[in-house]
Amino acid sequence: MEFIKNLRDVIRREVRLIRQRPIYLISSVAVMAFCSIFFLTLLRDGQPKDLPVGIVDYDNSSVSRNFTRQLDATQTCNTVQFSSFKEAREAMQTGKVSAICVIPDNMAEDIQANRRPVFTFYVNTLYFVGGTFAYKTILTMVNLTGGAVKREVLRAKGVNEDAIMGRIQPIRIDAHQIGNSTANYSVYLNSVLLPGILELSIILVLVYSLGAELKYGTSRHLMQKAGGSMGAAVLGKLIPYTLLFWSIGIFMDLLLYHWCRFPIEGSIWNMFAGTMVFVLSCEAVAITIIGLLPVLRDAISIAAIYSVLGFSLTGFTFPVEAMAPYIQGLAAAFPLRHYYMFYIQEAMYGTGFAGWHMEIVHLLLFLFVPLISIRRLEKAYVFQNFPRK
Amino acid sequence: MKKLFSFIRRWWSDFYAIMTHELKMIFSDSGVMVIFFLAGLAYPVIYNLIYANGSVDEMPIAVVDLSGSAESRSFTRKLDATREVDVAYRCTDMEEAERLMKEQKIRGIVMFPKDFDEKLARMEQATISTYADMSSFLYYKNLTMSMNYVMLDEARDIQMERYAAAGYAGEAAVQLVDALPYEENMPYNRTFAYSIFFLSAALMIVLQQTMFYGVSMLAGTMREENRSFAVMPDGLKGRGITRVIAGRGTAYWLIYIILGVYVACLIPYIFGLPQRGEFRDIFTLLMFYIPACVMFSFAFSSVIARRETVFVLFLFFSPVCLFLTGFSWPMESFPAFWRYFAYIFPSTFAARGFINLNTAGADLYMIRPEIIGLTVQTIVYYILSCISIYVENKIIHIKEKKSGSASGQFSTEVANSSNGF
C-alpha cells in the first residue's frame, strides 16, 4: 500500500515536471511529428519521377528522336538534350543528370543496313535510387527500340504477331515483390525509419529525464517522494513516459498502416503489441546507459552515439548478413533490429505469433539489462556522489 | 593612421585571447572532446567497417523448377554463376520455397512453370516468375539484375536457334538478334556498392553534426554557468562582436580543418574508397565548408540554453540532413518545399560537392554552385550570429537592471532558466 502511494507521488511529480519544461514534449511529440511529416512527404511518390537523363544524339533521325520521346514519356525519366558528350559528362559529374545515352552517328541507317551500331549509355551510380531506376528504365527502352527494329524486319517477312513476340522476347519475367508489391520506396524506408526515430527519441528523453535529477541535484527530493524505494522512483518516473511513447507508437502504426495505407499482411493489433514491447526495451536501454554512466553530460553523448548507430546496424538499408562477422553480433544490441525482424514477419509475411515470438522474446530480454546498473543509479541518486558538471 | 594601427593591434590581441580561451574551454570539456574526437574520429571508421563489403554478394535464393527441363536447368546454372545470387535451395513446390522465405533463409524465389520448355519448343513466349524479398531494396535489386542478365543471355541463345530454324544463320541471325547492341557503363561505382553511396554523404554529415553538437554543448554550458560569450563584447566596450565571433570561430576552424582533412582525404585513402579529386580541390571545398559549419553552429546554438538539450532536441536532424543530401532518394523527386529547406544546411552543398569532386572526378570550376551556396550560408549565418549575440547581450543587461544586481551573475541564471528549454 505504501508502495502504491509512493508510486503515485512520483508519477504526480513527474507529470508536473513534464508540464513545466517543454523539452520533454518537444523532443518526443514534436520530433516524431516533424519526422513523420518530413519522411512521408519527402518520399511520397514511392518511386522516383522525372529523373533527368542526358541525351547526346549524334544521329538525329526519326529512330533516335522516337527513342528520346519514348524515354521522356516514361514516368521515371525526363530527357535533357546535350550537343556534345563533354557537356553531358560534366552534367553527370556534377550530379545534374542520372544517366547519359549516346546515340551513335547514322544509327538509323546502320540498323537498316544491318551494320549493328552500338548504343552506349552511362549511369550515374553515385545516387542510389536515382541510378537504379534510371538504369532499369533505359535498359527497357533500349531493348524495346531494338525489338521494334526486329519487328519491322519480321513483319516484312510475313511472320504473324504472336510468333514475332516469341522471337523478339522468348522469355518474359513476371516479377512479384513480396510485402511491397509496387516496390514503393516510402513503404520500405518509413516502416523502419520512423520506429528508428522513435527509438532515438525514447532513449534521449529518458536518459535526459533520469540524468537531470542528478545534474540539478533533485534526486534526493525524488527519493524522498518515493519513500526511499528505488523501484517506486524509477517506475514512477517511467510510467508517464511509457504511456506517452505508447500513444506515439500506436499513433505511428495507425499513421503508417491505416492512414497512409502501407501494405500489411498481418494484423495491425499485432503491430501495436510489437510497438509497445519495442518501446519498453528502448526504455530499458536508456536506464542502462544512465546507470552505467550516472553523469548526464557523458551519458547523453553516449546515448546519442548509440542511437545514431542503431539505424545502420539494423540492416534495413544494408543487410546485416553482408557486414563483417564481428559487426553482425553488434546488431543484436539494438532494439530496432529486433523490431525490424518482427516487422518483416508480421507486416510482410503475416506469419503471426509463430513467426515472430522469438523477436518479442529478444525485445523482452532487454528489460533485464538495467538490473546490472540500477544499483549504481540508486547510489548516485541517494549520495549524489557523481560530478554534476 | 596611428589610430588604425592601434585598432588593428587591439583587435588582434582581443581576437587571440578569445581564440585561446575558446580552445582551452574545448579541450577541458570531456563531453565536447567525446563528440569532437571520439565521434568525429570514430564514426567514419565505424561506418567503413559496417559497410566494408559494399555490396551483397551470393544472396541465397530458391529455385522451384516445375518444368524440370534442360532449358530451366541451364537457366538455373547461369543464375547460380552470377555474382549477385546463389541458388541455395531447389524446391519441389512453391509452399516449400515460401516457407524458406518466411524463415528468411532465402531472399528470393525463381519459379519455372510446368509449360516453360513446351512454350519454348513451340516458339512462344515463356514466362518465369520471380518473388523478391522486399525487406531490403538490395535484395530486390540483386534478384532483378541477375535475372535480367541471365534472361537476356538465354534469350539470345534461344533466338539464334529460332532464327536458324527460320532459315537465318550466321551473320544474318546475329544481325536480327542483336540489331541494336548496347554497351552499359557505370562509371564511379560499378557494382552499385552501398559503401560508396552512403559514405560519401555521411562523411560530410559527420563534420557538420559533430561540430554543431559540440558548439551547442559548450554554449549551453557557458549559459548555465552565467558566462555566456554574449557578455564578452562588454569587456570590449560593446563593439567587439566581430572579434568574439572571429576568435571563437577560428578555434573551431582550427580543429575542424584537421578533422576535415582526416575525414575527406585520409579516411577514403585508408579504406580504399574512390579518390578521384585533387587534394587541393577537396581542401578548397573544406575551406568553404568548415566556416559555413562554424557560422551555422553559432547561429543555431543561440537557442540552446542548457548543455544537454542539444541532443535531445536536435539529434533527429542527423538522419534528416543525410536524406536532404539526395544520396538515396533523388533530389529531383523532392517536393519543392524540402528542396529549399535543404539549403538551410551546409551539409547539403558540401555532400554534393564532395561526391562530385571525390567520386565523380569533377573539378572546382564544376562545383561552383555548391561553393557559392556555402559562401552565402557563411555570410547569412555570420549576420545571424552577430544579431543573436547583440540580442542576448541586451537581454542580459535588461535582466541585470531589473534584478538590480551589480555583478550580473545571478540575474543571467534567471534569464536562462526562464528562457531556455
Boltz contact constraints between the chains, C-beta under 6 A:
constraints:
  - contact:
      token1: [A, 23]
      token2: [B, 309]
      max_distance: 6.0
  - contact:
      token1: [A, 23]
      token2: [B, 421]
      max_distance: 6.0
  - contact:
      token1: [A, 27]
      token2: [B, 312]
      max_distance: 6.0
  - contact:
      token1: [A, 27]
      token2: [B, 313]
      max_distance: 6.0
  - contact:
      token1: [A, 31]
      token2: [B, 316]
      max_distance: 6.0
  - contact:
      token1: [A, 35]
      token2: [B, 316]
      max_distance: 6.0
  - contact:
      token1: [A, 38]
      token2: [B, 320]
      max_distance: 6.0
  - contact:
      token1: [A, 41]
      token2: [B, 335]
      max_distance: 6.0
  - contact:
      token1: [A, 42]
      token2: [B, 338]
      max_distance: 6.0
  - contact:
      token1: [A, 43]
      token2: [B, 329]
      max_distance: 6.0
  - contact:
      token1: [A, 45]
      token2: [B, 333]
      max_distance: 6.0
  - contact:
      token1: [A, 48]
      token2: [B, 330]
      max_distance: 6.0
  - contact:
      token1: [A, 48]
      token2: [B, 333]
      max_distance: 6.0
  - contact:
      token1: [A, 49]
      token2: [B, 333]
      max_distance: 6.0
  - contact:
      token1: [A, 50]
      token2: [B, 332]
      max_distance: 6.0
  - contact:
      token1: [A, 51]
      token2: [B, 332]
      max_distance: 6.0
  - contact:
      token1: [A, 90]
      token2: [B, 366]
      max_distance: 6.0
  - contact:
      token1: [A, 93]
      token2: [B, 356]
      max_distance: 6.0
  - contact:
      token1: [A, 93]
      token2: [B, 360]
      max_distance: 6.0
  - contact:
      token1: [A, 93]
      token2: [B, 362]
      max_distance: 6.0
  - contact:
      token1: [A, 94]
      token2: [B, 356]
      max_distance: 6.0
  - contact:
      token1: [A, 94]
      token2: [B, 362]
      max_distance: 6.0
  - contact:
      token1: [A, 94]
      token2: [B, 366]
      max_distance: 6.0
  - contact:
      token1: [A, 95]
      token2: [B, 352]
      max_distance: 6.0
  - contact:
      token1: [A, 95]
      token2: [B, 356]
      max_distance: 6.0
  - contact:
      token1: [A, 111]
      token2: [B, 179]
      max_distance: 6.0
  - contact:
      token1: [A, 114]
      token2: [B, 175]
      max_distance: 6.0
  - contact:
      token1: [A, 116]
      token2: [B, 181]
      max_distance: 6.0
  - contact:
      token1: [A, 118]
      token2: [B, 181]
      max_distance: 6.0
  - contact:
      token1: [A, 118]
      token2: [B, 183]
      max_distance: 6.0
  - contact:
      token1: [A, 119]
      token2: [B, 180]
      max_distance: 6.0
  - contact:
      token1: [A, 119]
      token2: [B, 182]
      max_distance: 6.0
  - contact:
      token1: [A, 120]
      token2: [B, 183]
      max_distance: 6.0
  - contact:
      token1: [A, 121]
      token2: [B, 184]
      max_distance: 6.0
  - contact:
      token1: [A, 122]
      token2: [B, 185]
      max_distance: 6.0
  - contact:
      token1: [A, 123]
      token2: [B, 186]
      max_distance: 6.0
  - contact:
      token1: [A, 125]
      token2: [B, 186]
      max_distance: 6.0
  - contact:
      token1: [A, 125]
      token2: [B, 188]
      max_distance: 6.0
  - contact:
      token1: [A, 125]
      token2: [B, 189]
      max_distance: 6.0
  - contact:
      token1: [A, 125]
      token2: [B, 192]
      max_distance: 6.0
  - contact:
      token1: [A, 126]
      token2: [B, 188]
      max_distance: 6.0
  - contact:
      token1: [A, 126]
      token2: [B, 189]
      max_distance: 6.0
  - contact:
      token1: [A, 126]
      token2: [B, 355]
      max_distance: 6.0
  - contact:
      token1: [A, 126]
      token2: [B, 359]
      max_distance: 6.0
  - contact:
      token1: [A, 127]
      token2: [B, 330]
      max_distance: 6.0
  - contact:
      token1: [A, 128]
      token2: [B, 197]
      max_distance: 6.0
  - contact:
      token1: [A, 128]
      token2: [B, 328]
      max_distance: 6.0
  - contact:
      token1: [A, 129]
      token2: [B, 328]
      max_distance: 6.0
  - contact:
      token1: [A, 129]
      token2: [B, 329]
      max_distance: 6.0
  - contact:
      token1: [A, 129]
      token2: [B, 330]
      max_distance: 6.0
  - contact:
      token1: [A, 130]
      token2: [B, 330]
      max_distance: 6.0
  - contact:
      token1: [A, 132]
      token2: [B, 141]
      max_distance: 6.0
  - contact:
      token1: [A, 142]
      token2: [B, 182]
      max_distance: 6.0
  - contact:
      token1: [A, 145]
      token2: [B, 180]
      max_distance: 6.0
  - contact:
      token1: [A, 146]
      token2: [B, 179]
      max_distance: 6.0
  - contact:
      token1: [A, 146]
      token2: [B, 180]
      max_distance: 6.0
  - contact:
      token1: [A, 149]
      token2: [B, 179]
      max_distance: 6.0
  - contact:
      token1: [A, 150]
      token2: [B, 176]
      max_distance: 6.0
  - contact:
      token1: [A, 150]
      token2: [B, 179]
      max_distance: 6.0
  - contact:
      token1: [A, 165]
      token2: [B, 125]
      max_distance: 6.0
  - contact:
      token1: [A, 166]
      token2: [B, 123]
      max_distance: 6.0
  - contact:
      token1: [A, 166]
      token2: [B, 124]
      max_distance: 6.0
  - contact:
      token1: [A, 166]
      token2: [B, 125]
      max_distance: 6.0
  - contact:
      token1: [A, 167]
      token2: [B, 162]
      max_distance: 6.0
  - contact:
      token1: [A, 170]
      token2: [B, 155]
      max_distance: 6.0
  - contact:
      token1: [A, 170]
      token2: [B, 158]
      max_distance: 6.0
  - contact:
      token1: [A, 171]
      token2: [B, 126]
      max_distance: 6.0
  - contact:
      token1: [A, 171]
      token2: [B, 151]
      max_distance: 6.0
  - contact:
      token1: [A, 171]
      token2: [B, 155]
      max_distance: 6.0
  - contact:
      token1: [A, 172]
      token2: [B, 125]
      max_distance: 6.0
  - contact:
      token1: [A, 172]
      token2: [B, 127]
      max_distance: 6.0
  - contact:
      token1: [A, 173]
      token2: [B, 128]
      max_distance: 6.0
  - contact:
      token1: [A, 173]
      token2: [B, 147]
      max_distance: 6.0
  - contact:
      token1: [A, 173]
      token2: [B, 151]
      max_distance: 6.0
  - contact:
      token1: [A, 174]
      token2: [B, 127]
      max_distance: 6.0
  - contact:
      token1: [A, 174]
      token2: [B, 129]
      max_distance: 6.0
  - contact:
      token1: [A, 175]
      token2: [B, 130]
      max_distance: 6.0
  - contact:
      token1: [A, 176]
      token2: [B, 131]
      max_distance: 6.0
  - contact:
      token1: [A, 177]
      token2: [B, 132]
      max_distance: 6.0
  - contact:
      token1: [A, 177]
      token2: [B, 134]
      max_distance: 6.0
  - contact:
      token1: [A, 178]
      token2: [B, 131]
      max_distance: 6.0
  - contact:
      token1: [A, 178]
      token2: [B, 133]
      max_distance: 6.0
  - contact:
      token1: [A, 178]
      token2: [B, 134]
      max_distance: 6.0
  - contact:
      token1: [A, 179]
      token2: [B, 134]
      max_distance: 6.0
  - contact:
      token1: [A, 180]
      token2: [B, 134]
      max_distance: 6.0
  - contact:
      token1: [A, 188]
      token2: [B, 137]
      max_distance: 6.0
  - contact:
      token1: [A, 197]
      token2: [B, 316]
      max_distance: 6.0
  - contact:
      token1: [A, 204]
      token2: [B, 311]
      max_distance: 6.0
  - contact:
      token1: [A, 204]
      token2: [B, 312]
      max_distance: 6.0
  - contact:
      token1: [A, 208]
      token2: [B, 312]
      max_distance: 6.0
  - contact:
      token1: [A, 296]
      token2: [B, 308]
      max_distance: 6.0
  - contact:
      token1: [A, 297]
      token2: [B, 31]
      max_distance: 6.0
  - contact:
      token1: [A, 300]
      token2: [B, 308]
      max_distance: 6.0
  - contact:
      token1: [A, 300]
      token2: [B, 311]
      max_distance: 6.0
  - contact:
      token1: [A, 301]
      token2: [B, 31]
      max_distance: 6.0
  - contact:
      token1: [A, 301]
      token2: [B, 34]
      max_distance: 6.0
  - contact:
      token1: [A, 301]
      token2: [B, 35]
      max_distance: 6.0
  - contact:
      token1: [A, 304]
      token2: [B, 311]
      max_distance: 6.0
  - contact:
      token1: [A, 304]
      token2: [B, 315]
      max_distance: 6.0
  - contact:
      token1: [A, 305]
      token2: [B, 39]
      max_distance: 6.0
  - contact:
      token1: [A, 308]
      token2: [B, 318]
      max_distance: 6.0
  - contact:
      token1: [A, 312]
      token2: [B, 50]
      max_distance: 6.0
  - contact:
      token1: [A, 318]
      token2: [B, 51]
      max_distance: 6.0
  - contact:
      token1: [A, 318]
      token2: [B, 194]
      max_distance: 6.0
  - contact:
      token1: [A, 319]
      token2: [B, 56]
      max_distance: 6.0
  - contact:
      token1: [A, 319]
      token2: [B, 136]
      max_distance: 6.0
  - contact:
      token1: [A, 322]
      token2: [B, 53]
      max_distance: 6.0
  - contact:
      token1: [A, 322]
      token2: [B, 56]
      max_distance: 6.0
  - contact:
      token1: [A, 323]
      token2: [B, 50]
      max_distance: 6.0
  - contact:
      token1: [A, 324]
      token2: [B, 52]
      max_distance: 6.0
  - contact:
      token1: [A, 327]
      token2: [B, 49]
      max_distance: 6.0
  - contact:
      token1: [A, 327]
      token2: [B, 50]
      max_distance: 6.0
  - contact:
      token1: [A, 344]
      token2: [B, 135]
      max_distance: 6.0
  - contact:
      token1: [A, 349]
      token2: [B, 102]
      max_distance: 6.0
  - contact:
      token1: [A, 351]
      token2: [B, 102]
      max_distance: 6.0
